[in-house]
Structures are given as structure tokens and as C-alpha cells.
Amino acid sequence: MASTVTASTLTVSLTESINLNGQEMGATNTFTVASVNEVYKRILSCTANSETRIVDFHSSVSDAAVTPVDVQDAKYIRVTNLDDTTSITLSLQIDVGEDDTTADESASVLLEAGQSFVMGTPHDSLGVSDANANLVTDLVDLESIIVFTGSTAIDVEVFVASV
């Protein structure tokens, strides 16, 4: 059976709005991702004091245990903390070996209440180093994203657009 899905262009606009001393100091920046034909969008309830794996990226989607998203096809990722008071920790699980098994390293990011974390492709997009904070230019794949909630259950929204 042939697909009836017609690829479309995703438009993302990031807007900051602030007026200081009578002058608008904010900005709007817009970019597009062409030929999107798959979207994964989900609101998840993340249990208190636990880790919740919200999305997996693999070169073969049949390898994924949670939410299979092709690492090379994904072009835009957004995770939004839907809580109005409590922050969460996002753990970016990194597949240094790029072998579709498990993450070899991780990096964590604090995501305040109501805020979003945005990135482009998970393919060849991350690098970490624990040696003298050296600049890493040999980038590898994001394997998955895990949410840690702390003592409060939190809802998060995940959105991934793929071509």
C-alpha cells in the first residue's frame, strides 16, 4: 500500500518580547524544516522521584525499546516542561559508539517550569568531554532523552519532526 501522507514544511518561530525604557528589545527568529512527513507528539506524565525515558533515537527504528524515531530522519526536537512551578532535569543520553545499543555518556540540562528545550537533528549533534573542558568537534548521536522529576510528578510534552 502506498502512503497517502503528503510531506509538508514545518515552520518554527521563537519570539522574545520585552520592552525596556520604551524600546522593544525582543526578537522573532523563524526557521523551516522542509519535507517533514512524520511527527511524534505526546504529553507524558512523569512519576515523582523517577526517570522517564520519553524518546529513543536509533538508526533502525525496530531497535528502539520505547518510542522509535530514526536518528538520521529526525530534524527537530522540542521538550516542554508543562508544570507551572517545578523544574525538571533532562538527561541527554549520548551514543558515542553510534552502535544502536545503549548510551555511553550523558549530559543533563535543567528545564525550568514552563520552559522548552529545543534542538535540531539528533544525528552527529552532540559531544562531551571531561578532560579540561576541551572543545569537542567530533560529534555523535543522541540515543534518547530521559526526564528526572524530583519529588513532584510532572507532565512534559515531546515533539519530534522527521523527514
N, C-alpha and C positions, 0 to 999 in steps of 0.2 A: 504494500500500500504506500503510495506517495504522500508525503507530508503536505498538508494544506496551510501550514504556518508560513506567513509572509514575513521575512526579516524586516526590521524597522530600525530607525536611528534613535538611540537613547540620548536625551538631552539632559544634562545636569547643570544646575545653576547654584552657585554658592554665593550667598549675599550676607554682608555685614552692614548693619545700619546703625550709625551713631552720628549725632550732631554735637560738636564741641565748639563752644564760643561762637555759635551762629553759623558754623561751617560744617557741611556734610563731609565726614571723614571716612565713611564706609565705602564699600565697593561691591560690585557684582561681577563674578567671573563665570563664564559658561563654556562648557566643552561638550563634545558629542562623541558617541561611540557608534560607528556605523555597523550595519548588518547584524544587529542583535536578533537572535532567533530563539533564545532560551532565557527565561527569567526564573530565578528561585527567590521567592519572597515568603517569609514566615515570621510569625511572632511566637516566641518561645517563652515559657515560664521556667525560670532557672531557680532551683531549690536553694534555700538558705544553706550556708556553710558547705557548699559543694561545687564541683567543677562540672560544667555542662558543655559538651562538645557540640557546637552549633553548625559547623560546616566542615566538610573534608574536601581536599583537592588532590586528585590523582590523575596520572596520565591515561589510565584506563578506568573508566567510571565503574566498572564491575568490581574493581578492587576496594572500593570505599565501603566502610562499615556503617557510616551514619548517613550523610547526605552527599551523594556522589556528584561532584562538579568537576568537569575536565579542567585540569590545571592550565592547559595551553589555550583553551577556548574562553575561559573567564577573563573579562576585560575591566570589570568594575565591581567593587565590593563596598558595601556600607553596612555597618553595625551601629544601631542606635539604642542607647540606654533609655527605656521608656519610663523609668522611675522618676518621680519629681523631687526626690530628696537624697537618694542614696547612690553613691558611685559604685562602679564595678571594676574588676581587673580583666582586661583582655589578654590572653596569652596567645601569641602568635607562634605556632609550632612549626619549626623550620626543618625541611628535609634536605640536609646538607649533602647527603649521598645521592639525592634525586633518584631513589630506587623504589619508590612507592611502598615502602614498608612502614616504618614509624618515624616520628620526628627525632632528629639527632640533637637539636638545640631549640631554645625558645627565647623570646623577648616578650616582655609584658608592658602593657600600656594602661594607665589609669583612665577610665572613661567616666567623667562626672555625670551627675543626673541630667537627663535630657539631651546630652551631647551625643554626637556621632563620630565614628571613626571611619574614614574613607580611604581607599587605596585603589589603584588600578589592578593590573593583572597580578595573579599570584605566581606566575611563571618567571623564574630568574629575576626576582624582585626584592629579595632580602639577603642581608649578610650580617653576621655578628662576629665580634672578636672580643676576647677577654685579655688580649695582650696589649697593654699600654694604650688602650682606646685608639688603636690604629684605624685608619680609614679602610673600609672593606669595599673593594671594587669587583670582586668575584662573587656575583650574586647567584642565589639558588632559590628553590621553590618553597612557597608556603605550603605546608602539609595540611594544616587545619587551624581553626580558631576555637579556643576554649574560653568560656566565661567563668570567672570566680566571683561569687556574690557577696561573700562575707556573711554577716549574721541576719541578713534580710533577703527574702525571696524577691526576685526582680524579673520583670518582663523585658525582653530585648527583641528588636526587630532586625532580621538579617535580609539583605537584598543583594543578589548576585546576578549580573547580566553577562551572558555568554554569546559568542558568535558561532 
